[in-house]
Amino acid sequence: MDNTGTSFVHLHVHTEYSLLEASCRLEELVRQAAAWGMQALAITDKKVVNGIVPFCRLAREQGIRPIVGCEMPIEAGESPDSLIMLAASERGYELIVEQLNRGAFRPPAAHGDIIALCGGRTGRIHRLLRSGRTDLARHQAMQFAEWFGKDNFFLEVQHHGLPGDDDLIKRIVELSEELNIPLAATHDVHYLVSEDAPLLHLLETKRSGSQASPLSAGPFYLPSPHEMEAKFRHLPEALANTIRIAVRCRFEPKQEAYRIPRFPAAGPAASNGCADEQLRRLCLEGLRRRFDSSRHAAEERMNRELEVIENRGLSDYFLIVWDIVAYARSRNIPVGPGRGSAAGSLVAHLLGITEINPLLHGLAFERFLSPDRADLPDIDIDVCQRRRHELLQYVKSKYGADRIAHLGVLNTFGARGAVREAGAYLNLSNRQIGVLAKLLPPFSGQGGIRHCLRTLPELQRLPLRQEPYRSLFRLAERLEGLPRSHSAHPSGIIVGDDRLGRTIPLQRRANGEIMTTFNKEDIKALGLLKIDLLGLRNLTVISDTLASIHERTGISLEAGAIPLDDPNTFRAIGIGETLGCFQLESMGIRRLMRRLRPQSVSDLADLLALYRPGAWNEGIVETYLKRRLGEEPYNVMPELRSILSPTYGLILYQEQVMAVAHAVSGCSMGEADSLRRALAAKSVEALRRHRERFVRGAEQRGVAANAAIEVFDFLARFAGYSFNKAHSVSYAYLAYWTVYLKTHFPKDYMAALLSGEGGYYDKTVYLREVSRLGLTLLGPDINRSGFGFQAEAEGVRIGLDAVRGAGHESVGALLRCRIQNGEFRTFREWMDRMKASRIKKPVLEAWIASGACDRMGRSRREMIASLNGIHPAAAESEAANEFTDAEKRKMEKELLGYTLERLPTRKWEQFSSRYSVVPIEALAHAADHSRVRICGTVIHSRRYPTGSGRYMLTLVLQDHTEMIEAVVYPETYENFLYELNPKGILLEGVVRMRNGQYHVVAEKIKALGG
């Protein structure tokens, strides 16, 4: 590093990764340093190195040398202390990470790998000098110099403009001269500009829970190099030492060769060659098991894939994943048929990792693993949500708990959270804060609040230039997107080696499990192995349905054995009878499937690929439907017919982009994948290079240049909207299975779905679906109910745990009692046995009130009286005073969250008659453009911009009969936005029919229920 440019480097900087203790955003920090012409920059977050990977990437992009460090807590003397530690080498970084992960500092055994600074104003040396205890400060400085080596320890001089700074600098200089310990000029940076002091104050208030008066400015901003030079002009060595330190700090985290642990094969320690041999042997076994007639083509594809896998050193990776899936299947833990691009690998299919045959569906291996792409491919696995923890435990026992870490997620302040925190800081009332926060969407990321203030009609009516709104949103905008906490990724785990604890930061979660605070992008950049074990609720629902079918009927059925050509299943899909089915629930996709009417799993895959914003916006959906129905002709080049004819001349899939490029230009499939990624990224320079190469290759194959250009432009148009076919096909299988089970075994499926807390909508939607399917919703019963909902001959039975207050322990105790001693024959016997089981009286009363004891032959009022110790004679007199039906419905609503009686009440009928409200199910027979008035609960809503920049809404309304989509155009939205009560609205509008589908265009809206 030369000495041209600035003569100072910041070495004491806290960023947004010092959670709630600093607010310097990395991008803004690096951009500012580059604008000042700084050659190097350090980040030294408190107790963490969590931001180093993105920091180093951003710094390199700006031509700045990144310096990796942290503020390390240490035990020194009579009180806790902290030092700034900078990694001078890779070993220095490893020592820092080891110290942080250990939670206790140990002086390094050798000198030179770490450069340490005394900690500045918060360090012990500064505190001792400030309080006049010079002897202790001298002793402490000598100890630190001994720990790190005199040339590797520096005393910081800082001038923040605070009282006593000049005197403290004088004492530090004297100590430096006395002990011959060098100085380094630093500034304790916590925010970029002084005006951000209120933001830091807000964060500190949240962290400490204290209340304090808002600040307007502060001294812990990022001063320019010229400002630092002016402050320390009298100490040129302190400035020069920052440059010397920067020159010595040469560590940067860089991606190594893949850090994949060896698969623990049986027998002697395996070499990499053994892993290759074991993988090939397993693939050959899979080939014999899965293929008969087409074995030759499959074997050629297998060999081609294995060659790439072996050359890339990925055999251990495939064996690790194979072993996890094999263990799951051996323990009957449900595993999905495939997920993501890995379903395009025949090797994965032969190993049993996926159940999708890539040859049958035209899936490209290179979309998953390309020889022209250096990054580590992802093999994601969907598993049963309820039993995912068993797989995690197996992986830990196989590879060692100290080599497994949950992936980290950095949680940031979203729009709503930022407004809530800013409002509390400014002492606004909770009610006022709540109203404003609910007007905003829940997303996170900087810039969202500003966009909402410009566009959302609810916010445009506020006096934003007046207080408190002006200060509130200004502060919230600065807070939005800042990190606030770390949590574990819902599915990602890292499988590491013995170096894991000195490579990435680790911390223990509340449950004792190890988690890294690096996110998935950081892990990928370091070449570590990440595996996603995704707990998929729908796999649990499928598994529970199959178990229920077997228990109730004796039929043994496996998901993989479900026939894929069942006409009843496709009829249900064609008419949109898919509420509660995987990926097929929303009003929009049900409307599309009624038009598309899939007749195969491939059609279902097309449906999932089409139902995305890009395909709609580009008109691909309408073109596909017209061509499918024969309403629009199309032509395809002879060379491309086998690729494009299945999708009517359109490109739906990324694999089609690759296949077209391969067929026309003659490029390899790996090169075709590179083209696909370039087309999706829309880089002008990359597109120019690929276009020239494409046309040149096509001409060599006899294709005219103008025809080649036409094909390239065709690819360029659709590549950005194409979808991963491997993923679409995998999820089409899952979707089909759920529709099949709902169609043929509705009781078992709905019971499993409700036990799993429903799906896309609220549980009440699925309870109504039970009734709509003609099934009886049976109340809880002490002799028949268990955990969750269950299918019976008479209908779907509600579980005892659905009753409010009845926890797992109480229900478990009742079930054990019932299993051991049989059913409860009388109410008195039940009471006596429950008393022996020590189930609390409030739980028993809740069961009675919810109707769980109704089959005991006594009234609910009488049983409650007996339970509460009322004399039997008095209790019997209560029998004549039984609760009314209205009172029972009220108790059910309070204890279950819904009522068993699904018919409308008399009060509802009177309301409907008075306001001429039409049941939603009747709209199916209404004429186009007819005016109606409907009433219902808003179970789903979506707000999106129109071409004019104004916003409109789509609402899904549900009454006791059906659901319907209501469109609220901008003018109506703006006029009635304060009437949009999710608990219920009365809506007046016009029925619109199109392509056999109907919806309502809202004209007037009235809030119901407060």
Secondary structure, DSSP 8 states (H G I E B T S, - for coil): --S-S-S-----B--TTSTTT----HHHHHHHHHHTT-SEEEEEEET--TTHHHHHHHHHHTT-EEEEEEEEEEEETTEEEEEEEEESSHHHHHHHHHHHHHTS----SSSSSEEEE--GGGSHHHHHHHTT-HHHHHHHHHHHHHHH-GGGEEEEE---S-TTHHHHHHHHHHHHHHHT--EEE---BSSSSGGGHHHHHHHHHHHH-------S--S-S---HHHHHHHTTT-HHHHHHHHHHHHH--------S-B------SSS---HHHHHHHHHHHHHHHHHHH-STTHHHHHHHHHHHHHHHHHTT-HHHHHHHHHHHHHHHHTT--B-S--GGGGG-HHHHHHTS----HHHHT--HHHHS-TT--S-----EEEEGGGHHHHHHHHHHHH-GGGEEEEEEEEE-BHHHHHHHHHHHTT--HHHHHHHHHTS-S-BSTTHHHHHHHH-HHHHTS-TTSTTHHHHHHHHHHHTT-EEEEEEEEEEEEE--TTGGGTS-EEE-TTS-EEESS-HHHHHHTTBEEEEEEEEHHHHHHHHHHHHHHHHH-----GGGS-TT-HHHHHHHHTT--TTSTT--SHHHHHHHHHH---SHHHHHHHHHHSSHHHHHTTHHHHHHHHHTTSS-----GGGHHHHGGGTT---BHHHHHHHHHHHH---HHHHHHHHHHHHHT-HHHHHHHHHHHHHHHHHTT--HHHHHHHHHHHHHHHTT-B-HHHHHHHHHHHHHHHHHHHH-HHHHHHHHHHTT-SSS-HHHHHHHHHHTT--EE---TTT--SS-EE-SSSEE--GGGSTT--HHHHHHHHHHHHHH----SHHHHHHHHHHTT--HHHHHHHHHTTTTGGGSS-HHHHHHHHTT--HHHHHHHHTT---HHHHHHHHHHHHSS-S--S--HHHHHHHHHHT---GGGGGG--TT-EEEEEEEEEEEEEEE-TTS-EEEEEEEE-SS-EEEEEE-HHHHHHHGGG--TT-EEEEEEEEEETTEEEEEEEEEEE---
